[in-house]
């Protein structure tokens, strides 16, 4: 289905014919939509220059310690695990379109545009719910493919703080350290 999908608001739009590539305006529109949406939920502070460390620190402070001091988003969202999981999943799914496009494009400029779009979408998905397995594992895969092991380890360790006994997270961190 990936060749037929384009981002559209919270979800996708299904095209009758496969798209050779996503139009740049479609990507820009998606990023603008989600910047505003994520801004309403957790504050408008994530950009393509936001360090992964800041996203991890935000997640620990907001969702683990439940410290809303200085929080500029929606406090009801910050307290709702269901909403966090739901919107993180939606954003991760759209990031998956970008990853698929990146992996299947023959054009280097398009690959780079899709890589940047996927990275931003995964950052947003992870910030919305740092304990989401989908956001974590899919973002880790993107980071590993780019040999950014330190960032992958950082988000995995952050997620582990939400579930310290998770064998899956322990195994992920060990694997990331070996690949590093």
N, C-alpha and C positions, 0 to 999 in steps of 0.2 A: 504493500500500500504506500510505502514512503514516496515513490515517484509521483503519486497522485495527491499528496498532502502539502498544504501550505498553512503557515500559522494564521490563525484568525481569532483574535480576542483571547478568551480563556482556553480555547481548544484549537481545532483544525478546520480547514475547509477542504473538502474532497473535490478534486478536479476530475472531470470526465476523462481527459487525456493526461498522460504523464507530462510533467513539467520538465523541460530540459535543464532548467535551473530556476531557483527562486529569484524573482525580480528583487533588485536592491530595495525598491520602495516597500515591498512586502516585509522585508527584514527590518527596515527602519520603522515601519508602522508597528510591527510586533514589539520592538524594543521600546518604543515610546509608550505603547499601551501598558506593557508590563512595568516600566519605570514608574508610571503613575500609579498603577495598581499596587505594586509592592510598596511604593511610597506611602500610600494610604494605610497599608497594613503594618509596616514596621518603620516607617520614616524614609525619606528620600535621601539616602546617603550612599547607596551602592552605585559605583560607576565602574567603567572598565579599568580604572586605576586603583580601585579599592583593594588593598592587600588581603589575601586569604586569611592572614592572622587576625585582621580586624573583624572579618565575618565570623571566625571561630570565637573570638572574644565576645562578640555581640550575642551569639547563640548561647554561650555558657552563662553570661550575665542575665539575659532576658528569660531564657527557657529553663535553665537548670537551677540558677539561684533565685529566679523569679524577681529580680531586681529591675523595677521599671523606672528607677531614678534617671532622668534625662531622656527617657524613651519618648520618641516623637511620633509613634504610630498609634494604632488602635489597641487600647488596653484589652478590650474583649477578645481580639484576635490573639494577643499575647497569652491569654489564659485558656484558649480553646485548642486542645490538641487535635481535635477533628478538623478544624479549619486549617491549622498548620499543615497537617498531612495532606489534606485535599488539594490545597493550592500549590504546595510543593510538588505533588505528583503531576498536576497539570503543567507546571512550568518545566519539570524534568522531561515530560513527554514531548513538549515542543523542542527542548534542547536535543532530544533524540532525532528529530527531523534534521536539525543542523548537522549533527554528527554523521548521519547517513549521507547527507549531501556532501559533506567534507570528504568522506571516505570514497565516494563514487564519482567525484568531479575529476575531470582531466585538466581543468583550468586552474592554474596556481593562484590567481587572484580570487577566484571563487572559493577555493579551498580555504584560503586565509580568512575571507569574509565569514565563511561558515564556522571556522574554528573560533573566531572572536565572538560570533553570535552564540555559539554553544557554550563557550566559557562564561559569558555574561549570564545566560539563562541558568546554567548550573549554579553559579554563585547566588543568584536570586533564589533558586529552589532550595539550596542548602541554608541560606539565611532564613527562609520561611520555616524550615523544619530540619535542624541539624541532626535529628535522630531518625530521619527518613532513610531507610535502607536504599531506596531507589535513587534518591538524590546523592547519597554518599557513594554507592558503588558505581553509578554511571559517571559521576564527576571524577572519581578516582581513576576510572578507565581512561578518560580523556587526558588527565594529568600524566598518567603512566605512559601513554602513547607519545606524549610530548617530553618524556623524561624529566618531569617535574616531580620527582619522588618526594622531595621534602614537603611540598604542598599537599600531596596525597597522604603522606604520613600525618601531617598536621590535622587534616580534616578527619582522618580515621581515628586519631587519638581523641579528638574533640567528641566525636560521636560515641566513642567508648565510654566517656565520662557519664553519658546518659544511661549506659547499660554495661557496667564494669564486668559482669559475668558472661557476656556474650562470647561464646567460642568462635563464632563467625568473625567478629571484630578482631579478636586476638589473632586468628589465622590471617586475616587481611593485613594487619600491621606487620606480622612476621614476614609475610610474602613481600610486602612493600620494602621492608628493610633488606631482604635478600636481593631484590632487584636493584636497589639503590647501589 
